[in-house]
Amino acid sequence: MLDVQRLRALHAVSVHGTVGAAAAALGYTPSAVSQQIAKLERETRTVLLEREGRGIRLTDEARELAATARELMAIMERAETGLEERRGVPAGQLTVAAFASAARGLLPATLAGLAERHPALDVRLSEVDPHLSVDLVAKGAVDLAVAHDWDIAPLPAPAGVEQAVLGEDLCDLLVPAGHPLAGRAAVRREELGGERWVSQPAGRVCHDWLVSTMRSAGFEPDIAHRADENPTLVALVAAGLGVAVIPRLGRGALPAGVVVVGLDPMPRRRIYAVWRTGTSRRPAISETVAALHTQARLCLTSGS
């Protein structure tokens, strides 16, 4: 009989694409995942992973076995959900993926509250790019995701996945102190044609929103600096190197030298909780979504 943990390791590699990423998702070391795959290869007398350049690829046999592993884990998930539902108490492990500013501004207080109220529940958080997290939920790689969308990029809705809106995150224009716009209460997008911008890299939703929105206002934004994290973007603004549009969630206190200016109309992004339909009855899911709703009302109202 095939070992379930080894099948779980193979499924994780198939979802995440590398042994290292699979290990991070499972909470193992890369060496441990490699050992699980090697043992599975010996069990099945089949080559499952092959070298491809600097990475690896799954063989056809591995992809077939990974699909079977996914079906098996879905059966186990239904059994675990049924037992937890009968007990009526959130328990067991719950894996959560969240984008960076939610992981910083929304999840710490949420997870601390859950740990205090439900000691039998073990929630594990991973920071994941929002464009990946919904797919990870759909594939069974994580139990729940906190994701966001903008008007230019609606949240995907794969079959078998449910979602709940937690709230809207408002976004502000940040400018250096002494900037000509620093004394304004609000500006329209059409007034920003001559600005130098700091932004997230191309391919990120915030970057794509900036480019799309400024183009619709009649100009191509001059993006001088790119960085992954919002605190870095804020630091670049504080140094006088450009202006930025940054959401409020997880932004924290702004340093001296940065001034908030409203945009008219004000940009906003919707924040969602996402989970698989089959786990909707699981108390761990319903309690975590409820806790996220409560914390989102505090964070998104205060703009923390």
MOLIN-V778163 format. One line per field, one symbol per residue. phi: phi as a letter, one per 20 degrees, with the letter a starting at -180 (. if undefined). Layout:
# MOLIN-V778163
phi->???
This chain:
# MOLIN-V778163
phi->.ffffffffffffffencfffffffendegfffgfffffffffelcfdccfbmedccefgfffffffffffffffffffffffffffmcfbnececdbfgfffeedfgffffffffecfeededdcecgffdfffffgenfcebcdcbbcfebfffcffncdbcfeqddeccedcfgnfgefeefbceffedfeeeddbffgnefffffgffffffeobefeeeccbfdfgffffffgenerdbdcfegmfmfefgndcecfdcfffbcedcdcbfgfdgefgfffffffffgffffffffemf
